[in-house]
Amino acid sequence: MVGGQVPRVRRHELTDQEWELLAPLISRAATGRPRVVDRQVINGMVYKIRTGISWRDLLERYGPWQTVYTRFRRYAVDGMFTRALRQIQAHADAAGDIDCR
């Protein structure tokens, strides 16, 4: 919360509930430079995918476009997106939100 107000979720960004499902699946680097905040980078990926802009045109609020792109590639190669999809589907199924007719 900022100044007693609930932070506004932007149109092309994850909600707190979506982030809670995804956050545990993100691997953490043990060493190296301080990372750009994971949620900020993931929101950059979501923004890029939902809007169709080029990586180089990514808004500065998501961090350097190269960082967002590099993590996107790393997550794609290591299967994080597949694990995330399975986690979200399992959560939706447990909540009765999936109709398999």
Distance bins in CASP14 RR format, pairs under 12 A and 6 or more apart:
PFRMAT RR
TARGET T0000
AUTHOR 0000-0000-0000
RMODE 2
METHOD distances of the structure
MODEL  1
1 7 1 0 0 1 0 0 0 0 0 0 0
1 8 0 0 0 0 0 1 0 0 0 0 0
1 16 0 0 0 0 0 1 0 0 0 0 0
2 8 0 0 0 0 1 0 0 0 0 0 0
6 15 0 0 0 0 0 1 0 0 0 0 0
6 16 0 0 0 0 1 0 0 0 0 0 0
7 13 0 0 0 0 0 1 0 0 0 0 0
7 15 0 0 0 0 0 1 0 0 0 0 0
7 16 0 0 0 0 1 0 0 0 0 0 0
7 19 0 0 0 0 0 1 0 0 0 0 0
7 39 0 0 0 0 0 1 0 0 0 0 0
8 15 0 0 0 0 0 1 0 0 0 0 0
8 16 0 0 0 0 0 1 0 0 0 0 0
9 15 1 0 1 0 0 0 0 0 0 0 0
9 16 1 0 0 1 0 0 0 0 0 0 0
9 17 0 0 0 0 0 1 0 0 0 0 0
9 18 0 0 0 0 1 0 0 0 0 0 0
9 19 0 0 0 0 1 0 0 0 0 0 0
9 39 0 0 0 0 0 1 0 0 0 0 0
9 43 0 0 0 0 1 0 0 0 0 0 0
9 46 0 0 0 0 0 1 0 0 0 0 0
10 39 0 0 0 0 0 1 0 0 0 0 0
10 40 0 0 0 0 0 1 0 0 0 0 0
10 43 1 0 0 1 0 0 0 0 0 0 0
10 44 0 0 0 0 0 1 0 0 0 0 0
10 46 0 0 0 0 1 0 0 0 0 0 0
10 47 0 0 0 0 1 0 0 0 0 0 0
10 50 0 0 0 0 0 1 0 0 0 0 0
10 51 0 0 0 0 0 1 0 0 0 0 0
10 59 0 0 0 0 1 0 0 0 0 0 0
10 61 0 0 0 0 1 0 0 0 0 0 0
10 62 0 0 0 0 0 1 0 0 0 0 0
11 43 0 0 0 0 0 1 0 0 0 0 0
11 46 0 0 0 0 0 1 0 0 0 0 0
11 47 0 0 0 0 1 0 0 0 0 0 0
11 50 0 0 0 0 1 0 0 0 0 0 0
11 51 0 0 0 0 1 0 0 0 0 0 0
12 42 0 0 0 0 0 1 0 0 0 0 0
12 43 1 0 0 1 0 0 0 0 0 0 0
12 44 0 0 0 0 1 0 0 0 0 0 0
12 45 0 0 0 0 0 1 0 0 0 0 0
12 46 1 0 1 0 0 0 0 0 0 0 0
12 47 1 0 1 0 0 0 0 0 0 0 0
12 48 0 0 0 0 1 0 0 0 0 0 0
12 49 0 0 0 0 1 0 0 0 0 0 0
12 50 1 0 1 0 0 0 0 0 0 0 0
12 51 1 0 0 1 0 0 0 0 0 0 0
12 52 0 0 0 0 0 1 0 0 0 0 0
12 53 0 0 0 0 0 1 0 0 0 0 0
12 58 0 0 0 0 0 1 0 0 0 0 0
12 59 0 0 0 0 1 0 0 0 0 0 0
12 61 0 0 0 0 0 1 0 0 0 0 0
12 62 0 0 0 0 0 1 0 0 0 0 0
13 19 0 0 0 0 1 0 0 0 0 0 0
13 22 0 0 0 0 0 1 0 0 0 0 0
13 39 0 0 0 0 1 0 0 0 0 0 0
13 40 0 0 0 0 1 0 0 0 0 0 0
13 41 0 0 0 0 0 1 0 0 0 0 0
13 42 0 0 0 0 1 0 0 0 0 0 0
13 43 1 0 1 0 0 0 0 0 0 0 0
13 44 1 0 0 1 0 0 0 0 0 0 0
13 45 0 0 0 0 0 1 0 0 0 0 0
13 46 1 0 0 1 0 0 0 0 0 0 0
13 47 1 0 0 1 0 0 0 0 0 0 0
13 48 0 0 0 0 0 1 0 0 0 0 0
13 49 0 0 0 0 0 1 0 0 0 0 0
13 50 0 0 0 0 1 0 0 0 0 0 0
13 51 0 0 0 0 0 1 0 0 0 0 0
13 59 0 0 0 0 0 1 0 0 0 0 0
13 61 0 0 0 0 1 0 0 0 0 0 0
13 62 0 0 0 0 1 0 0 0 0 0 0
14 20 0 0 0 0 1 0 0 0 0 0 0
14 21 0 0 0 0 1 0 0 0 0 0 0
14 22 1 0 0 1 0 0 0 0 0 0 0
14 23 0 0 0 0 1 0 0 0 0 0 0
14 38 0 0 0 0 0 1 0 0 0 0 0
14 39 1 0 0 1 0 0 0 0 0 0 0
14 40 0 0 0 0 0 1 0 0 0 0 0
14 41 0 0 0 0 0 1 0 0 0 0 0
14 42 1 0 0 1 0 0 0 0 0 0 0
14 43 1 0 0 1 0 0 0 0 0 0 0
14 44 0 0 0 0 1 0 0 0 0 0 0
14 45 0 0 0 0 1 0 0 0 0 0 0
14 46 1 0 0 1 0 0 0 0 0 0 0
14 47 0 0 0 0 0 1 0 0 0 0 0
14 49 0 0 0 0 0 1 0 0 0 0 0
14 50 0 0 0 0 0 1 0 0 0 0 0
14 84 0 0 0 0 0 1 0 0 0 0 0
14 88 0 0 0 0 0 1 0 0 0 0 0
15 21 0 0 0 0 1 0 0 0 0 0 0
15 22 0 0 0 0 0 1 0 0 0 0 0
15 39 0 0 0 0 0 1 0 0 0 0 0
15 43 0 0 0 0 0 1 0 0 0 0 0
15 46 0 0 0 0 0 1 0 0 0 0 0
16 22 0 0 0 0 0 1 0 0 0 0 0
16 23 0 0 0 0 0 1 0 0 0 0 0
16 39 0 0 0 0 1 0 0 0 0 0 0
17 23 0 0 0 0 0 1 0 0 0 0 0
17 88 0 0 0 0 0 1 0 0 0 0 0
17 91 0 0 0 0 1 0 0 0 0 0 0
17 92 0 0 0 0 0 1 0 0 0 0 0
17 95 0 0 0 0 0 1 0 0 0 0 0
18 25 0 0 0 0 0 1 0 0 0 0 0
18 39 0 0 0 0 0 1 0 0 0 0 0
18 42 0 0 0 0 1 0 0 0 0 0 0
18 43 0 0 0 0 0 1 0 0 0 0 0
18 46 0 0 0 0 1 0 0 0 0 0 0
18 84 0 0 0 0 1 0 0 0 0 0 0
18 87 0 0 0 0 0 1 0 0 0 0 0
18 88 0 0 0 0 1 0 0 0 0 0 0
18 91 0 0 0 0 0 1 0 0 0 0 0
18 92 0 0 0 0 0 1 0 0 0 0 0
19 25 0 0 0 0 0 1 0 0 0 0 0
19 26 0 0 0 0 0 1 0 0 0 0 0
19 37 0 0 0 0 0 1 0 0 0 0 0
19 38 0 0 0 0 1 0 0 0 0 0 0
19 39 1 0 1 0 0 0 0 0 0 0 0
19 40 0 0 0 0 0 1 0 0 0 0 0
19 41 0 0 0 0 0 1 0 0 0 0 0
19 42 1 0 0 1 0 0 0 0 0 0 0
19 43 0 0 0 0 1 0 0 0 0 0 0
19 46 0 0 0 0 0 1 0 0 0 0 0
19 84 0 0 0 0 0 1 0 0 0 0 0
19 88 0 0 0 0 0 1 0 0 0 0 0
20 39 0 0 0 0 0 1 0 0 0 0 0
20 87 0 0 0 0 0 1 0 0 0 0 0
20 88 0 0 0 0 0 1 0 0 0 0 0
20 91 0 0 0 0 1 0 0 0 0 0 0
21 42 0 0 0 0 0 1 0 0 0 0 0
21 83 0 0 0 0 0 1 0 0 0 0 0
21 84 1 0 0 1 0 0 0 0 0 0 0
21 85 0 0 0 0 0 1 0 0 0 0 0
21 86 0 0 0 0 0 1 0 0 0 0 0
21 87 1 0 1 0 0 0 0 0 0 0 0
21 88 1 0 1 0 0 0 0 0 0 0 0
21 89 0 0 0 0 0 1 0 0 0 0 0
21 90 0 0 0 0 1 0 0 0 0 0 0
21 91 1 0 1 0 0 0 0 0 0 0 0
21 92 0 0 0 0 1 0 0 0 0 0 0
21 94 0 0 0 0 0 1 0 0 0 0 0
21 95 0 0 0 0 0 1 0 0 0 0 0
22 38 0 0 0 0 1 0 0 0 0 0 0
22 39 0 0 0 0 1 0 0 0 0 0 0
22 41 0 0 0 0 0 1 0 0 0 0 0
22 42 1 0 0 1 0 0 0 0 0 0 0
22 43 0 0 0 0 0 1 0 0 0 0 0
22 45 0 0 0 0 0 1 0 0 0 0 0
22 46 0 0 0 0 0 1 0 0 0 0 0
22 75 0 0 0 0 0 1 0 0 0 0 0
22 80 0 0 0 0 1 0 0 0 0 0 0
22 81 0 0 0 0 1 0 0 0 0 0 0
22 83 0 0 0 0 1 0 0 0 0 0 0
22 84 1 0 1 0 0 0 0 0 0 0 0
22 85 0 0 0 0 0 1 0 0 0 0 0
22 86 0 0 0 0 0 1 0 0 0 0 0
22 87 1 0 0 1 0 0 0 0 0 0 0
22 88 1 0 0 1 0 0 0 0 0 0 0
22 91 0 0 0 0 0 1 0 0 0 0 0
23 37 0 0 0 0 0 1 0 0 0 0 0
23 38 1 0 0 1 0 0 0 0 0 0 0
23 39 1 0 0 1 0 0 0 0 0 0 0
23 41 0 0 0 0 0 1 0 0 0 0 0
23 42 0 0 0 0 1 0 0 0 0 0 0
23 80 0 0 0 0 0 1 0 0 0 0 0
23 84 0 0 0 0 0 1 0 0 0 0 0
23 87 0 0 0 0 0 1 0 0 0 0 0
24 38 0 0 0 0 0 1 0 0 0 0 0
24 80 0 0 0 0 0 1 0 0 0 0 0
24 83 0 0 0 0 1 0 0 0 0 0 0
24 84 0 0 0 0 1 0 0 0 0 0 0
24 87 0 0 0 0 1 0 0 0 0 0 0
24 88 0 0 0 0 0 1 0 0 0 0 0
24 91 0 0 0 0 0 1 0 0 0 0 0
25 38 0 0 0 0 0 1 0 0 0 0 0
25 42 0 0 0 0 0 1 0 0 0 0 0
25 75 0 0 0 0 1 0 0 0 0 0 0
25 78 0 0 0 0 0 1 0 0 0 0 0
25 79 0 0 0 0 1 0 0 0 0 0 0
25 80 1 0 1 0 0 0 0 0 0 0 0
25 81 0 0 0 0 1 0 0 0 0 0 0
25 82 0 0 0 0 1 0 0 0 0 0 0
25 83 1 0 1 0 0 0 0 0 0 0 0
25 84 1 0 1 0 0 0 0 0 0 0 0
25 85 0 0 0 0 0 1 0 0 0 0 0
25 86 0 0 0 0 1 0 0 0 0 0 0
25 87 1 0 0 1 0 0 0 0 0 0 0
25 88 0 0 0 0 1 0 0 0 0 0 0
25 90 0 0 0 0 0 1 0 0 0 0 0
25 91 0 0 0 0 0 1 0 0 0 0 0
26 35 0 0 0 0 0 1 0 0 0 0 0
26 37 0 0 0 0 0 1 0 0 0 0 0
26 38 1 0 1 0 0 0 0 0 0 0 0
26 39 0 0 0 0 1 0 0 0 0 0 0
26 41 0 0 0 0 1 0 0 0 0 0 0
26 42 1 0 0 1 0 0 0 0 0 0 0
26 45 0 0 0 0 0 1 0 0 0 0 0
26 71 0 0 0 0 1 0 0 0 0 0 0
26 74 0 0 0 0 0 1 0 0 0 0 0
26 75 1 0 0 1 0 0 0 0 0 0 0
26 78 0 0 0 0 0 1 0 0 0 0 0
26 79 0 0 0 0 0 1 0 0 0 0 0
26 80 1 0 0 1 0 0 0 0 0 0 0
26 81 0 0 0 0 0 1 0 0 0 0 0
26 83 0 0 0 0 1 0 0 0 0 0 0
26 84 0 0 0 0 1 0 0 0 0 0 0
26 87 0 0 0 0 0 1 0 0 0 0 0
27 35 0 0 0 0 0 1 0 0 0 0 0
27 38 0 0 0 0 1 0 0 0 0 0 0
27 71 0 0 0 0 0 1 0 0 0 0 0
27 74 0 0 0 0 1 0 0 0 0 0 0
27 75 0 0 0 0 1 0 0 0 0 0 0
27 77 0 0 0 0 0 1 0 0 0 0 0
27 78 1 0 0 1 0 0 0 0 0 0 0
27 79 0 0 0 0 0 1 0 0 0 0 0
27 80 1 0 0 1 0 0 0 0 0 0 0
27 83 0 0 0 0 0 1 0 0 0 0 0
27 84 0 0 0 0 0 1 0 0 0 0 0
28 34 0 0 0 0 0 1 0 0 0 0 0
28 35 0 0 0 0 1 0 0 0 0 0 0
28 38 0 0 0 0 1 0 0 0 0 0 0
28 71 0 0 0 0 0 1 0 0 0 0 0
29 35 1 0 0 1 0 0 0 0 0 0 0
29 36 0 0 0 0 0 1 0 0 0 0 0
29 38 0 0 0 0 0 1 0 0 0 0 0
29 70 0 0 0 0 0 1 0 0 0 0 0
29 71 0 0 0 0 0 1 0 0 0 0 0
29 74 0 0 0 0 1 0 0 0 0 0 0
33 64 0 0 0 0 0 1 0 0 0 0 0
33 67 0 0 0 0 0 1 0 0 0 0 0
34 67 0 0 0 0 0 1 0 0 0 0 0
35 41 0 0 0 0 1 0 0 0 0 0 0
35 42 0 0 0 0 0 1 0 0 0 0 0
35 63 0 0 0 0 0 1 0 0 0 0 0
35 64 0 0 0 0 0 1 0 0 0 0 0
35 67 0 0 0 0 1 0 0 0 0 0 0
35 68 0 0 0 0 0 1 0 0 0 0 0
35 70 0 0 0 0 0 1 0 0 0 0 0
35 71 0 0 0 0 1 0 0 0 0 0 0
35 74 0 0 0 0 0 1 0 0 0 0 0
36 42 0 0 0 0 0 1 0 0 0 0 0
36 43 0 0 0 0 0 1 0 0 0 0 0
36 44 0 0 0 0 0 1 0 0 0 0 0
36 45 0 0 0 0 0 1 0 0 0 0 0
36 58 0 0 0 0 0 1 0 0 0 0 0
36 60 0 0 0 0 0 1 0 0 0 0 0
36 61 0 0 0 0 0 1 0 0 0 0 0
36 62 0 0 0 0 1 0 0 0 0 0 0
36 63 1 0 1 0 0 0 0 0 0 0 0
36 64 1 0 0 1 0 0 0 0 0 0 0
36 65 0 0 0 0 0 1 0 0 0 0 0
36 66 0 0 0 0 0 1 0 0 0 0 0
36 67 1 0 1 0 0 0 0 0 0 0 0
36 68 0 0 0 0 1 0 0 0 0 0 0
36 69 0 0 0 0 0 1 0 0 0 0 0
36 70 0 0 0 0 0 1 0 0 0 0 0
36 71 0 0 0 0 1 0 0 0 0 0 0
37 43 0 0 0 0 1 0 0 0 0 0 0
37 44 0 0 0 0 0 1 0 0 0 0 0
37 61 0 0 0 0 0 1 0 0 0 0 0
37 62 0 0 0 0 1 0 0 0 0 0 0
37 63 0 0 0 0 1 0 0 0 0 0 0
37 67 0 0 0 0 0 1 0 0 0 0 0
37 68 0 0 0 0 0 1 0 0 0 0 0
37 71 0 0 0 0 0 1 0 0 0 0 0
38 44 0 0 0 0 0 1 0 0 0 0 0
38 45 0 0 0 0 0 1 0 0 0 0 0
38 62 0 0 0 0 0 1 0 0 0 0 0
38 63 0 0 0 0 0 1 0 0 0 0 0
38 67 0 0 0 0 0 1 0 0 0 0 0
38 68 0 0 0 0 0 1 0 0 0 0 0
38 71 0 0 0 0 1 0 0 0 0 0 0
38 75 0 0 0 0 0 1 0 0 0 0 0
38 80 0 0 0 0 0 1 0 0 0 0 0
39 45 0 0 0 0 0 1 0 0 0 0 0
39 46 0 0 0 0 0 1 0 0 0 0 0
39 61 0 0 0 0 0 1 0 0 0 0 0
39 62 0 0 0 0 0 1 0 0 0 0 0
39 63 0 0 0 0 0 1 0 0 0 0 0
39 68 0 0 0 0 0 1 0 0 0 0 0
39 71 0 0 0 0 0 1 0 0 0 0 0
40 46 0 0 0 0 0 1 0 0 0 0 0
40 47 0 0 0 0 0 1 0 0 0 0 0
40 58 0 0 0 0 0 1 0 0 0 0 0
40 59 0 0 0 0 0 1 0 0 0 0 0
40 60 0 0 0 0 0 1 0 0 0 0 0
40 61 1 0 0 1 0 0 0 0 0 0 0
40 62 1 0 1 0 0 0 0 0 0 0 0
40 63 1 0 0 1 0 0 0 0 0 0 0
40 64 0 0 0 0 0 1 0 0 0 0 0
40 67 0 0 0 0 1 0 0 0 0 0 0
40 68 0 0 0 0 1 0 0 0 0 0 0
40 71 0 0 0 0 0 1 0 0 0 0 0
41 47 0 0 0 0 0 1 0 0 0 0 0
41 48 0 0 0 0 0 1 0 0 0 0 0
41 58 0 0 0 0 0 1 0 0 0 0 0
41 61 0 0 0 0 0 1 0 0 0 0 0
41 62 1 0 0 1 0 0 0 0 0 0 0
41 63 1 0 0 1 0 0 0 0 0 0 0
41 64 0 0 0 0 1 0 0 0 0 0 0
41 65 0 0 0 0 0 1 0 0 0 0 0
41 66 0 0 0 0 0 1 0 0 0 0 0
41 67 1 0 0 1 0 0 0 0 0 0 0
41 68 1 0 1 0 0 0 0 0 0 0 0
41 69 0 0 0 0 1 0 0 0 0 0 0
41 70 0 0 0 0 1 0 0 0 0 0 0
41 71 1 0 1 0 0 0 0 0 0 0 0
41 72 0 0 0 0 1 0 0 0 0 0 0
41 74 0 0 0 0 0 1 0 0 0 0 0
41 75 0 0 0 0 1 0 0 0 0 0 0
42 48 0 0 0 0 0 1 0 0 0 0 0
42 49 0 0 0 0 0 1 0 0 0 0 0
42 62 0 0 0 0 1 0 0 0 0 0 0
42 63 0 0 0 0 0 1 0 0 0 0 0
42 67 0 0 0 0 0 1 0 0 0 0 0
42 68 0 0 0 0 1 0 0 0 0 0 0
42 71 0 0 0 0 1 0 0 0 0 0 0
42 72 0 0 0 0 1 0 0 0 0 0 0
42 75 0 0 0 0 1 0 0 0 0 0 0
42 80 0 0 0 0 0 1 0 0 0 0 0
42 81 0 0 0 0 0 1 0 0 0 0 0
42 84 0 0 0 0 1 0 0 0 0 0 0
43 49 0 0 0 0 0 1 0 0 0 0 0
43 50 0 0 0 0 0 1 0 0 0 0 0
43 51 0 0 0 0 0 1 0 0 0 0 0
43 58 0 0 0 0 0 1 0 0 0 0 0
43 59 0 0 0 0 1 0 0 0 0 0 0
43 61 0 0 0 0 1 0 0 0 0 0 0
43 62 1 0 0 1 0 0 0 0 0 0 0
43 63 0 0 0 0 1 0 0 0 0 0 0
43 68 0 0 0 0 1 0 0 0 0 0 0
43 71 0 0 0 0 0 1 0 0 0 0 0
44 50 0 0 0 0 1 0 0 0 0 0 0
44 51 0 0 0 0 1 0 0 0 0 0 0
44 52 0 0 0 0 0 1 0 0 0 0 0
44 53 0 0 0 0 0 1 0 0 0 0 0
44 55 0 0 0 0 1 0 0 0 0 0 0
44 57 0 0 0 0 0 1 0 0 0 0 0
44 58 1 0 0 1 0 0 0 0 0 0 0
44 59 1 0 0 1 0 0 0 0 0 0 0
44 60 0 0 0 0 0 1 0 0 0 0 0
44 61 0 0 0 0 1 0 0 0 0 0 0
44 62 1 1 0 0 0 0 0 0 0 0 0
44 63 1 0 0 1 0 0 0 0 0 0 0
44 64 0 0 0 0 0 1 0 0 0 0 0
44 65 0 0 0 0 1 0 0 0 0 0 0
44 67 0 0 0 0 1 0 0 0 0 0 0
44 68 1 0 1 0 0 0 0 0 0 0 0
44 69 0 0 0 0 1 0 0 0 0 0 0
44 71 0 0 0 0 1 0 0 0 0 0 0
44 72 0 0 0 0 1 0 0 0 0 0 0
45 51 0 0 0 0 0 1 0 0 0 0 0
45 52 0 0 0 0 0 1 0 0 0 0 0
45 53 0 0 0 0 0 1 0 0 0 0 0
45 55 0 0 0 0 1 0 0 0 0 0 0
45 58 0 0 0 0 1 0 0 0 0 0 0
45 62 0 0 0 0 1 0 0 0 0 0 0
45 63 0 0 0 0 0 1 0 0 0 0 0
45 65 0 0 0 0 0 1 0 0 0 0 0
45 67 0 0 0 0 0 1 0 0 0 0 0
45 68 1 0 0 1 0 0 0 0 0 0 0
45 69 0 0 0 0 1 0 0 0 0 0 0
45 70 0 0 0 0 0 1 0 0 0 0 0
45 71 1 0 0 1 0 0 0 0 0 0 0
45 72 1 0 1 0 0 0 0 0 0 0 0
45 73 0 0 0 0 0 1 0 0 0 0 0
45 74 0 0 0 0 0 1 0 0 0 0 0
45 75 0 0 0 0 1 0 0 0 0 0 0
45 76 0 0 0 0 1 0 0 0 0 0 0
45 80 0 0 0 0 0 1 0 0 0 0 0
45 81 0 0 0 0 1 0 0 0 0 0 0
45 84 0 0 0 0 0 1 0 0 0 0 0
46 52 0 0 0 0 0 1 0 0 0 0 0
46 53 0 0 0 0 0 1 0 0 0 0 0
46 58 0 0 0 0 0 1 0 0 0 0 0
46 59 0 0 0 0 0 1 0 0 0 0 0
46 62 0 0 0 0 1 0 0 0 0 0 0
46 68 0 0 0 0 0 1 0 0 0 0 0
46 72 0 0 0 0 0 1 0 0 0 0 0
46 81 0 0 0 0 0 1 0 0 0 0 0
46 84 0 0 0 0 0 1 0 0 0 0 0
47 53 1 0 0 1 0 0 0 0 0 0 0
47 54 0 0 0 0 0 1 0 0 0 0 0
47 55 0 0 0 0 0 1 0 0 0 0 0
47 57 0 0 0 0 0 1 0 0 0 0 0
47 58 1 0 0 1 0 0 0 0 0 0 0
47 59 1 0 0 1 0 0 0 0 0 0 0
47 60 0 0 0 0 0 1 0 0 0 0 0
47 61 0 0 0 0 1 0 0 0 0 0 0
47 62 1 0 0 1 0 0 0 0 0 0 0
47 63 0 0 0 0 0 1 0 0 0 0 0
47 65 0 0 0 0 0 1 0 0 0 0 0
47 68 0 0 0 0 1 0 0 0 0 0 0
47 72 0 0 0 0 0 1 0 0 0 0 0
48 54 0 0 0 0 1 0 0 0 0 0 0
48 55 1 0 0 1 0 0 0 0 0 0 0
48 56 0 0 0 0 0 1 0 0 0 0 0
48 57 0 0 0 0 1 0 0 0 0 0 0
48 58 1 0 1 0 0 0 0 0 0 0 0
48 59 0 0 0 0 1 0 0 0 0 0 0
48 62 0 0 0 0 1 0 0 0 0 0 0
48 63 0 0 0 0 0 1 0 0 0 0 0
48 65 0 0 0 0 1 0 0 0 0 0 0
48 68 1 0 0 1 0 0 0 0 0 0 0
48 69 0 0 0 0 1 0 0 0 0 0 0
48 71 0 0 0 0 0 1 0 0 0 0 0
48 72 1 0 0 1 0 0 0 0 0 0 0
49 55 0 0 0 0 0 1 0 0 0 0 0
49 58 0 0 0 0 0 1 0 0 0 0 0
49 68 0 0 0 0 0 1 0 0 0 0 0
49 72 0 0 0 0 1 0 0 0 0 0 0
49 76 0 0 0 0 0 1 0 0 0 0 0
49 81 0 0 0 0 0 1 0 0 0 0 0
50 58 0 0 0 0 0 1 0 0 0 0 0
51 57 0 0 0 0 1 0 0 0 0 0 0
51 58 0 0 0 0 1 0 0 0 0 0 0
51 59 0 0 0 0 1 0 0 0 0 0 0
51 62 0 0 0 0 0 1 0 0 0 0 0
52 58 0 0 0 0 0 1 0 0 0 0 0
53 59 0 0 0 0 1 0 0 0 0 0 0
53 62 0 0 0 0 0 1 0 0 0 0 0
53 65 0 0 0 0 1 0 0 0 0 0 0
53 68 0 0 0 0 0 1 0 0 0 0 0
54 65 0 0 0 0 1 0 0 0 0 0 0
54 68 0 0 0 0 0 1 0 0 0 0 0
54 69 0 0 0 0 0 1 0 0 0 0 0
55 62 0 0 0 0 0 1 0 0 0 0 0
55 63 0 0 0 0 0 1 0 0 0 0 0
55 64 0 0 0 0 0 1 0 0 0 0 0
55 65 1 0 1 0 0 0 0 0 0 0 0
55 66 1 0 0 1 0 0 0 0 0 0 0
55 67 0 0 0 0 0 1 0 0 0 0 0
55 68 1 0 0 1 0 0 0 0 0 0 0
55 69 1 0 1 0 0 0 0 0 0 0 0
55 70 0 0 0 0 1 0 0 0 0 0 0
55 71 0 0 0 0 0 1 0 0 0 0 0
55 72 0 0 0 0 1 0 0 0 0 0 0
55 73 0 0 0 0 0 1 0 0 0 0 0
56 64 0 0 0 0 0 1 0 0 0 0 0
56 65 1 0 1 0 0 0 0 0 0 0 0
56 66 0 0 0 0 1 0 0 0 0 0 0
56 68 0 0 0 0 0 1 0 0 0 0 0
56 69 0 0 0 0 1 0 0 0 0 0 0
57 65 1 0 0 1 0 0 0 0 0 0 0
57 68 0 0 0 0 0 1 0 0 0 0 0
57 69 0 0 0 0 0 1 0 0 0 0 0
58 64 0 0 0 0 1 0 0 0 0 0 0
58 65 1 0 1 0 0 0 0 0 0 0 0
58 66 0 0 0 0 1 0 0 0 0 0 0
58 67 0 0 0 0 1 0 0 0 0 0 0
58 68 1 0 1 0 0 0 0 0 0 0 0
58 69 0 0 0 0 1 0 0 0 0 0 0
58 72 0 0 0 0 0 1 0 0 0 0 0
59 65 0 0 0 0 1 0 0 0 0 0 0
59 68 0 0 0 0 0 1 0 0 0 0 0
60 67 0 0 0 0 0 1 0 0 0 0 0
60 68 0 0 0 0 0 1 0 0 0 0 0
61 68 0 0 0 0 0 1 0 0 0 0 0
62 68 1 0 1 0 0 0 0 0 0 0 0
62 69 0 0 0 0 0 1 0 0 0 0 0
62 71 0 0 0 0 0 1 0 0 0 0 0
62 72 0 0 0 0 0 1 0 0 0 0 0
63 69 0 0 0 0 0 1 0 0 0 0 0
63 70 0 0 0 0 0 1 0 0 0 0 0
63 71 0 0 0 0 0 1 0 0 0 0 0
64 70 0 0 0 0 1 0 0 0 0 0 0
64 71 0 0 0 0 0 1 0 0 0 0 0
65 71 0 0 0 0 0 1 0 0 0 0 0
65 72 0 0 0 0 0 1 0 0 0 0 0
66 72 0 0 0 0 0 1 0 0 0 0 0
66 73 0 0 0 0 0 1 0 0 0 0 0
67 73 0 0 0 0 0 1 0 0 0 0 0
67 74 0 0 0 0 0 1 0 0 0 0 0
68 74 0 0 0 0 0 1 0 0 0 0 0
68 75 0 0 0 0 0 1 0 0 0 0 0
69 75 0 0 0 0 0 1 0 0 0 0 0
69 76 0 0 0 0 0 1 0 0 0 0 0
70 76 0 0 0 0 0 1 0 0 0 0 0
70 77 0 0 0 0 0 1 0 0 0 0 0
71 77 0 0 0 0 0 1 0 0 0 0 0
71 78 0 0 0 0 0 1 0 0 0 0 0
71 80 0 0 0 0 1 0 0 0 0 0 0
71 81 0 0 0 0 0 1 0 0 0 0 0
72 78 0 0 0 0 0 1 0 0 0 0 0
72 79 0 0 0 0 0 1 0 0 0 0 0
72 80 0 0 0 0 1 0 0 0 0 0 0
72 81 0 0 0 0 1 0 0 0 0 0 0
73 79 0 0 0 0 0 1 0 0 0 0 0
73 80 0 0 0 0 0 1 0 0 0 0 0
73 81 0 0 0 0 0 1 0 0 0 0 0
74 80 1 0 0 1 0 0 0 0 0 0 0
74 81 0 0 0 0 0 1 0 0 0 0 0
75 81 1 0 1 0 0 0 0 0 0 0 0
75 82 0 0 0 0 1 0 0 0 0 0 0
75 83 0 0 0 0 1 0 0 0 0 0 0
75 84 0 0 0 0 1 0 0 0 0 0 0
75 85 0 0 0 0 0 1 0 0 0 0 0
76 82 0 0 0 0 1 0 0 0 0 0 0
76 83 0 0 0 0 0 1 0 0 0 0 0
76 84 0 0 0 0 0 1 0 0 0 0 0
78 84 0 0 0 0 0 1 0 0 0 0 0
79 85 0 0 0 0 1 0 0 0 0 0 0
79 86 0 0 0 0 0 1 0 0 0 0 0
79 87 0 0 0 0 0 1 0 0 0 0 0
80 86 0 0 0 0 0 1 0 0 0 0 0
80 87 0 0 0 0 0 1 0 0 0 0 0
81 87 0 0 0 0 0 1 0 0 0 0 0
81 88 0 0 0 0 0 1 0 0 0 0 0
82 88 0 0 0 0 0 1 0 0 0 0 0
82 89 0 0 0 0 0 1 0 0 0 0 0
83 89 0 0 0 0 0 1 0 0 0 0 0
83 90 0 0 0 0 0 1 0 0 0 0 0
84 90 0 0 0 0 0 1 0 0 0 0 0
84 91 0 0 0 0 0 1 0 0 0 0 0
85 91 0 0 0 0 0 1 0 0 0 0 0
85 92 0 0 0 0 0 1 0 0 0 0 0
86 92 0 0 0 0 0 1 0 0 0 0 0
86 93 0 0 0 0 0 1 0 0 0 0 0
87 93 0 0 0 0 0 1 0 0 0 0 0
87 94 0 0 0 0 0 1 0 0 0 0 0
88 94 0 0 0 0 0 1 0 0 0 0 0
88 95 0 0 0 0 0 1 0 0 0 0 0
88 97 0 0 0 0 0 1 0 0 0 0 0
88 98 0 0 0 0 0 1 0 0 0 0 0
89 95 0 0 0 0 0 1 0 0 0 0 0
89 96 0 0 0 0 0 1 0 0 0 0 0
89 97 0 0 0 0 1 0 0 0 0 0 0
89 98 1 0 0 1 0 0 0 0 0 0 0
89 100 0 0 0 0 0 1 0 0 0 0 0
90 96 0 0 0 0 0 1 0 0 0 0 0
90 97 0 0 0 0 0 1 0 0 0 0 0
90 98 0 0 0 0 1 0 0 0 0 0 0
91 97 0 0 0 0 1 0 0 0 0 0 0
91 98 0 0 0 0 1 0 0 0 0 0 0
92 98 1 0 1 0 0 0 0 0 0 0 0
92 99 0 0 0 0 0 1 0 0 0 0 0
92 100 0 0 0 0 0 1 0 0 0 0 0
93 99 0 0 0 0 0 1 0 0 0 0 0
93 100 0 0 0 0 1 0 0 0 0 0 0
END
